[in-house]
C-alpha cells in the first residue's frame, strides 16, 4: 500500500543560465534557501525562484527596477502573494550574478559555493522582510545570516565587507 506523498513545504524553482549550469550545484542553492526559510519559520507552503545569470542580465534588472545601470551580485524581488496557478504563497524572485559571485569569492579567498550560499541566504532574508538600512536591522539580519550559514557548515558565515552590493 502506498502512502500519499507529503506536501512540499518549500518549493525552490531554479533557473540557471546554460553558461553556469556546470558551475553551480542546484542542491547547494536549494539547501541554502530551505535553511533560511526554515530558520525564519517562513509560511508553509510557499514558493520562490532563484535565477543564476550573467552580469548582463543583472545589469538590466538593476537598471530597470532600481535605476542603477551596473551589474550587481544579487537582487531580491519580494512578492508575498498567492500563485494563481496553485494558490501557494509566492515569496518572490532572487537573481544572482555568477560572475559577481565568483569575483567576490576570489577577492575574499573562499569557494564560489560559499559565496552562493551567502547570496541565497541574504536574498531569502530580504524576501522574508529583513533589511539592513539601519544599524539595528542590519545587526538582526547579519546575525540570522551567520546562524543559517553556520547550520549549513558554509565556509563563511557572512560577507567579508559590508555585504552583498545591492539587494
Number of C-alpha atoms within 10 A of each C-alpha: 3 4 5 6 6 6 9 11 16 21 18 19 15 16 14 21 13 10 12 15 13 10 12 16 13 16 9 16 23 20 16 25 28 21 19 26 22 15 15 14 10 18 15 15 14 22 21 22 18 23 20 25 22 21 18 13 17 25 19 17 19 22 14 11 12 12 11 14 14 13 21 26 27 25 26 20 18 18 15 17 13 14 14 9 6 8 11 19 19 22 23 21 21 24 27 25 24 26 18 22 24 19 14 21 19 13 10 14 10 15 16 21 20 23 28 27 26 28 29 28 26 32 31 30 23 21 24 19 11 17 20 15 8 8 10 11 13 14 13 14 19 21 14 21 25 20 17 27 23 14 14 18 11 19 16 19 22 26 18 14 9 7 14 21 12 14 21
